[in-house]
Amino acid sequence: MNHDVWSAVSADINARRNLNLRELFAHDPDRARRFTTEAAGWTLDYSKNLITPDLMKSLVTLAKASDLKRWIDALFSGEAINATENRSVLHTALRNLSTNPVFVNGNDVMPDIREVLGKMAAFSELVRKGKWLGHTGKRIKSIVNIGIGGSDLGPAMAYQALKPYAKSSLKLYFVSNVDATHLAETLKKVKAGQTLFVVVSKTFTTQETMTNAENARAWLIGKLGREAVARHFVAVSTNAEAVEAFGIDPANMFGFWDWVGGRYSLTSAVGLSLMMAIGAKNFTKLLKGYYKMDRHFSTVPFDRNLPVIMALLGILYSNGYGAESYAVLPYDQYLARFPAYLQQLDMESNGKSVDRDGRRVTSATGPIVWGEPGTNGQHAFYQLIHQGTRLIPCDFIGFCKSHNPIGDHHDKLMANCFAQTEALAFGKTAAECRAEGVPEELVPHKTFEGNHPTNTLLADKLTPETFGALVALYEHKVFVQGIIWNIFSFDQWGVELGKVLASKVLAELSAKDTPPLKHDSSTNALITRYREARA
């Protein structure tokens, strides 16, 4: 973080430490309009934040001082901004609907991207129209996506979000956990002759994914014979040799590139399962939503730029107020897995304690992300947000129209959404409690301080296009915060250590004879206890 500029911004924050949302709204009838902006089908009302126009200008100065515009240009141009792995970061090229080329090491990658999208579309239509038949001549009715991390969270979350657009005769399942229960319970729901497995692993060596894939293959062979594998498995990978050795025809391998990070890969071939569910036309609409938000992010001034505004508000609370988390609260059941998706996007990207120069950071970085759909969350953890001792900024996400307009369900849902942001902002005073006749001994318990900050994101309807724009919005928000914190957002070295140690422990757990254990006393005791129970 630019410490000279942050010192000035921090001084501005401290000078306004006693901002009160009741007073801010009372003194400025135009506040809601002043702090509302729109892009790509989304309206962002950020008026219920602890800000003034001058404070927002100060925060924008911080973004400019971080050389954000240059970094945005570098992101979209294919510069190797993932410096620790010497890679470009070009998930934006996957949804580039313009005719403009995008270069990596002097090569335009757009023809390859369009070729893969075309191959995905052709295959998806074969499956959707019943022309891709299983080994016994039956059409495919179940698709099992086997992946982990971004190869699972993205397509699984998007499939649930876009279920209204999915082909009802195709059922999608997602297997990620190496816990055998995840695979076993899924296989109980499908029929071998009508199931297509999509194995998603860039290297085709990911331990969890390949363990699940190998046992899914064994299950299929047990039902239909070894020759059935080629009709019931396809791969999303770059390792053609391993794919072929597995029994998959390399013609049914869909490639992607090392400049696509896993948590940003939904619009690559990783989205094959999703495309089979919603169709190529809806997938293109999804790309259009991403593209619209990409264009907004890369061209609009920072003071009207949705991802930049949301990023700066996050900086305000993380670094100015010491907030350790933020909640994402979608008022739409189809977005039930969106908070889980954002957990990887944000915490794997910005959970860093070393800056781009290899030095220990001196300010807080990646916050904890959590949330549940409204109104479920209201009956679980909202109490803590309203009357607890922690500051928890919240993003409320809602839609004006429902895919399921039953009675007054949607009006009640959105009434709760809007009411919660009002209650969090303005609370309820002791005087108001007394005026309502609340007994004096209960007044402290029924008083709400308010002044809890929220954003409200509102779109007309959850469609492939608005959904794509929403995901892109959060992608870019995370990127902006990484730039301001001066950290690398596109590597994840912290994931690796546990994997390395797990390989060693696995050999010790499964060894025939008692192995010599050279871990700490706790780990040694746990391994011993496990082996004794399994003996």
CORLIN-V295876 format. One record per helix or strand. SS is the DSSP state (hx for helix, st for strand). FROM is the first residue (numbers start at 0). TO is the last residue. If there is no record, write none. Layout:
ss:SS from:FROM to:TO
ss:SS from:FROM to:TO
//
This chain:
ss:hx from:2 to:14
ss:hx from:20 to:26
ss:hx from:30 to:33
ss:st from:35 to:38
ss:st from:41 to:44
ss:hx from:52 to:64
ss:hx from:67 to:76
ss:st from:81 to:81
ss:st from:86 to:86
ss:hx from:90 to:94
ss:st from:102 to:103
ss:st from:106 to:107
ss:hx from:109 to:127
ss:st from:132 to:132
ss:st from:138 to:138
ss:st from:141 to:145
ss:hx from:149 to:160
ss:hx from:162 to:164
ss:st from:170 to:174
ss:hx from:179 to:186
ss:hx from:191 to:193
ss:st from:194 to:199
ss:hx from:206 to:223
ss:hx from:225 to:231
ss:st from:232 to:235
ss:hx from:239 to:245
ss:hx from:249 to:251
ss:st from:252 to:253
ss:hx from:261 to:263
ss:hx from:268 to:277
ss:hx from:279 to:298
ss:hx from:301 to:303
ss:hx from:305 to:319
ss:st from:324 to:329
ss:hx from:332 to:334
ss:hx from:337 to:349
ss:st from:353 to:353
ss:st from:359 to:359
ss:st from:367 to:369
ss:hx from:375 to:378
ss:hx from:381 to:386
ss:st from:392 to:398
ss:hx from:408 to:425
ss:st from:427 to:427
ss:hx from:429 to:434
ss:hx from:439 to:445
ss:st from:447 to:447
ss:st from:453 to:458
ss:hx from:463 to:484
ss:hx from:492 to:509
ss:hx from:520 to:533
//
